[in-house]
Amino acid sequence: MVSYKELGLVNTRKMFAKAVDGGYAIPAFNFNNMEQMQAIIMAAVETKSPVILQVSKGARNYAKGAVEYAKELGCAHPEIVLHLDHGDSFELCKSCIDMGFSSVMIDGSALPYDENVALTRKVVDYAHQYDVTVEGELGVLAGVEEEVSAAESHYTKPEEVIDFVTKTGVDSLAISIGTSHGAYKFTPEQCTVDPVTGRLVPPPLAFDVLEAIEKKLPGFPIVLHGSSSVPQDEVDTINQYGGSLKAAVGIPEEQLRKAAKSAVCKINIDSDSRLAMTASLPPATA
């Protein structure tokens, strides 16, 4: 077994406490290859910011060496969390903990409530033996992210959150308030059209649900999945060079900033990184 502390990583506990107190959120970037990981670490070092590197089970082998790379770039004490995103079994979470992850997510949100509680508690009991932090989830996000997919979203029920957090002992809670996975977060029918630009304007997030959850769990770390903003300039570039990203729309940054001023202290970003890399390729090769 390898401890994350031997690798120079940190867990999310102090990082999230600072974020909640400071009214900001930590970016949690999914990555799928070494080049993406290097770009994320370079940006974190340049901005002197903490960062969460998160991988699905299909990409976890790319995560080694992040701390060493940050030190090579001149950051003596990098604040880097290595996090498993959407772990779907106790065995997977245990495997990641044993190989040096400092944080894991166990996603039992598709299970019946009591089964979600039981599975999450089992992961927490194992992880906390090694000071690894655990993220659980209540509510279901629509969209597709690697092996994770759902046709419809279901908002988190505020009346369940105290019971869930108490019974499971999780360190943070992912909720559903209208975000979704992928670059197509909303259908055109869900959006309005900006009369000046002609672009789709997505519906607002369910801040009433977020506020109700915060009242139940004051100061408790909240996580938003599916929070890429899907920059339209990058979508335009991809389409210009032969891509087909019609009606791709994300979460407006002003809504993410509003959420970050509350107890939302971790915002997950995946599609934006993929779009940035894809948009950079055609001009470079033209």
C-alpha positions in Angstrom: 0.0 0.0 0.0 1.2 3.5 -0.8 0.1 6.5 1.4 -0.8 9.7 -0.5 1.3 11.5 2.1 4.4 9.7 0.8 3.6 11.2 -2.6 3.3 14.7 -1.2 -0.5 15.0 -1.8 -3.1 16.4 0.5 -6.7 15.5 1.2 -9.6 17.9 0.9 -10.4 18.6 4.5 -8.3 21.7 5.2 -8.6 22.8 1.6 -12.4 22.8 1.7 -12.6 24.5 5.1 -10.5 27.4 3.8 -12.7 27.6 0.7 -16.0 27.7 2.6 -14.6 30.3 4.9 -13.2 32.3 2.0 -16.3 32.1 -0.2 -14.6 30.5 -3.2 -14.5 27.0 -4.8 -11.6 24.7 -5.7 -11.5 23.6 -9.4 -11.5 19.9 -9.8 -10.2 19.0 -13.3 -10.8 15.7 -14.9 -8.0 14.7 -17.2 -7.4 11.8 -19.6 -3.7 12.0 -20.6 -0.4 13.3 -19.4 -0.5 16.5 -21.5 -3.8 17.6 -19.8 -2.3 16.8 -16.4 0.7 18.9 -17.1 -1.4 21.9 -18.3 -3.5 21.8 -15.1 -0.4 21.7 -12.9 1.2 24.5 -14.8 -1.9 26.7 -14.4 -2.1 25.9 -10.6 1.6 26.8 -10.1 1.3 30.0 -12.2 -1.7 31.1 -10.2 -0.4 29.8 -6.8 -3.7 27.9 -6.4 -4.7 24.6 -4.8 -6.1 22.1 -7.3 -7.9 18.8 -7.4 -6.8 16.3 -10.1 -9.6 13.9 -10.6 -9.8 10.8 -12.7 -12.3 8.2 -13.6 -11.4 4.6 -13.2 -10.3 4.5 -16.8 -7.7 7.3 -16.5 -6.2 6.8 -13.0 -2.9 5.5 -14.3 -2.0 8.9 -15.7 -2.0 10.6 -12.3 1.4 9.6 -11.1 4.1 12.3 -10.8 1.8 15.4 -10.4 3.5 16.7 -7.2 7.0 16.1 -8.6 6.1 18.1 -11.8 4.7 21.0 -9.7 8.0 21.1 -7.8 10.0 21.1 -11.0 8.0 24.2 -12.0 9.1 25.9 -8.8 6.3 25.2 -6.4 7.9 24.1 -3.2 4.7 23.1 -1.3 2.0 22.3 -3.9 -1.6 21.7 -2.6 -2.7 18.9 -4.9 -5.5 16.5 -4.2 -5.6 13.3 -6.3 -9.3 12.3 -6.4 -11.2 9.4 -7.8 -14.3 10.7 -9.7 -17.5 8.6 -9.7 -16.2 5.5 -8.0 -18.9 2.9 -8.5 -17.8 0.2 -6.1 -16.1 -0.3 -2.8 -13.4 -2.4 -4.5 -12.5 0.4 -6.9 -12.4 3.0 -4.1 -10.2 0.7 -2.0 -7.9 0.1 -4.9 -7.4 3.8 -5.4 -6.8 4.5 -1.7 -4.2 1.7 -1.6 -2.4 3.1 -4.6 -2.1 6.6 -3.1 -5.2 8.6 -3.9 -5.9 11.3 -1.2 -9.7 11.5 -1.9 -12.3 9.3 -3.4 -15.9 9.7 -4.5 -18.3 6.8 -4.1 -21.3 7.4 -6.3 -24.2 5.4 -5.1 -26.7 8.0 -6.3 -28.4 5.6 -8.7 -29.1 3.1 -5.9 -32.0 3.1 -3.6 -31.4 5.5 -0.7 -30.6 2.9 2.0 -28.2 1.0 -0.4 -26.5 4.3 -1.2 -26.0 5.0 2.5 -24.7 1.5 3.2 -22.2 1.6 0.3 -21.0 5.1 1.1 -20.5 4.2 4.8 -18.4 1.2 3.9 -16.1 3.3 1.8 -15.9 6.0 4.5 -15.0 3.5 7.2 -12.1 2.2 5.1 -10.9 5.5 3.8 -10.8 7.3 7.1 -8.4 4.7 8.5 -5.8 6.2 6.2 -7.0 9.9 6.4 -8.4 9.8 2.9 -11.5 12.0 2.4 -14.7 10.8 0.8 -17.3 12.5 -1.4 -20.8 11.1 -1.5 -23.7 12.0 -3.8 -27.4 12.6 -3.4 -29.5 13.3 -6.5 -28.8 12.4 -10.1 -27.2 14.5 -12.9 -28.3 14.0 -16.5 -25.7 13.6 -19.3 -22.7 11.4 -20.1 -19.2 11.4 -18.6 -17.2 8.3 -19.6 -18.9 5.4 -17.9 -21.4 7.6 -16.1 -24.7 8.4 -17.8 -28.2 9.3 -17.0 -31.1 10.3 -19.2 -32.8 12.5 -16.6 -31.7 14.6 -13.7 -33.3 14.4 -10.2 -32.7 17.3 -7.8 -31.2 16.5 -4.4 -33.9 16.3 -1.7 -32.9 18.8 1.1 -34.9 16.7 3.6 -32.5 13.8 3.1 -29.1 15.5 3.5 -28.8 15.6 7.3 -29.6 11.9 7.6 -27.3 11.0 4.7 -24.3 12.9 6.0 -24.8 11.7 9.6 -25.2 8.0 8.7 -22.3 7.9 6.2 -19.8 10.3 7.7 -18.8 11.7 4.3 -16.5 14.7 4.1 -18.3 16.4 1.2 -21.6 16.0 -0.6 -22.2 16.2 -4.4 -25.7 17.5 -5.1 -27.9 18.0 -8.1 -29.3 21.5 -8.7 -29.5 21.6 -12.5 -25.9 21.0 -13.7 -25.3 18.0 -16.0 -22.4 16.1 -17.5 -21.1 16.7 -21.0 -21.1 19.7 -23.4 -24.8 19.4 -24.1 -26.1 20.3 -20.7 -29.5 21.6 -21.8 -31.7 21.0 -24.8 -32.7 24.0 -27.0 -36.2 23.6 -25.6 -34.9 24.3 -22.1 -33.1 27.5 -23.2 -34.1 30.9 -24.4 -32.4 32.7 -27.2 -30.4 35.9 -26.8 -32.0 38.4 -29.2 -28.6 40.1 -29.8 -26.2 37.2 -30.3 -28.7 34.5 -31.2 -27.0 32.1 -28.8 -28.8 29.8 -26.4 -29.2 31.0 -22.8 -29.5 28.2 -20.4 -32.0 28.1 -17.5 -30.8 29.2 -14.1 -29.6 26.7 -11.5 -31.9 25.7 -8.7 -30.4 28.0 -6.1 -33.5 27.6 -3.9 -32.5 23.9 -3.5 -28.9 24.9 -2.8 -30.1 27.4 -0.1 -32.4 24.8 1.5 -29.4 22.3 1.7 -27.2 24.9 3.2 -29.7 25.6 5.9 -29.8 21.9 6.7 -26.0 21.6 6.6 -24.5 25.0 7.4 -20.8 25.2 6.5 -20.7 21.6 5.1 -18.6 21.2 1.9 -20.9 21.0 -1.2 -19.8 19.8 -4.6 -21.1 20.6 -8.1 -20.6 18.1 -10.8 -21.1 18.8 -14.5 -20.1 22.5 -14.2 -18.2 23.2 -17.3 -19.1 26.6 -18.9 -18.6 25.4 -22.5 -16.9 28.6 -23.8 -18.7 29.5 -27.0 -15.5 30.8 -28.7 -14.0 27.3 -28.4 -17.2 25.8 -29.7 -17.1 28.2 -32.7 -13.5 27.3 -33.5 -14.3 23.6 -33.4 -17.3 24.0 -35.6 -15.3 26.3 -38.0 -12.8 23.5 -38.6 -15.3 20.8 -39.3 -16.7 19.9 -35.8 -20.3 19.4 -35.1 -21.1 20.9 -31.7 -24.5 22.4 -32.5 -26.4 23.7 -29.5 -23.6 22.9 -27.1 -24.1 25.1 -24.0 -22.8 25.1 -20.4 -23.2 26.7 -17.0 -22.7 30.5 -17.1 -19.7 31.5 -15.1 -21.7 34.1 -13.1 -23.9 31.3 -11.8 -20.8 29.2 -10.8 -19.4 32.3 -9.0 -22.6 32.8 -7.2 -22.6 29.1 -6.1 -19.0 29.4 -5.0 -19.9 32.2 -2.6 -22.0 29.7 -0.7 -20.9 26.4 0.7 -20.1 25.0 -2.8 -16.3 24.6 -2.4 -15.6 22.1 -5.3 -16.6 22.6 -8.9 -16.0 19.8 -11.4 -14.7 20.7 -14.8 -14.2 18.1 -17.6 -15.8 19.2 -20.9 -14.1 22.6 -20.9 -10.6 21.0 -20.8 -11.6 18.7 -23.7 -12.9 21.7 -25.7 -9.8 23.8 -25.1 -7.5 21.0 -26.3 -9.7 20.2 -29.3 -10.0 23.9 -30.3 -6.3 24.4 -30.2 -5.6 21.6 -32.7 -7.0 22.9 -36.0 -5.3 26.4 -35.9 -2.0 24.8 -35.0 -2.2 22.3 -37.9 -3.8 24.5 -40.5 
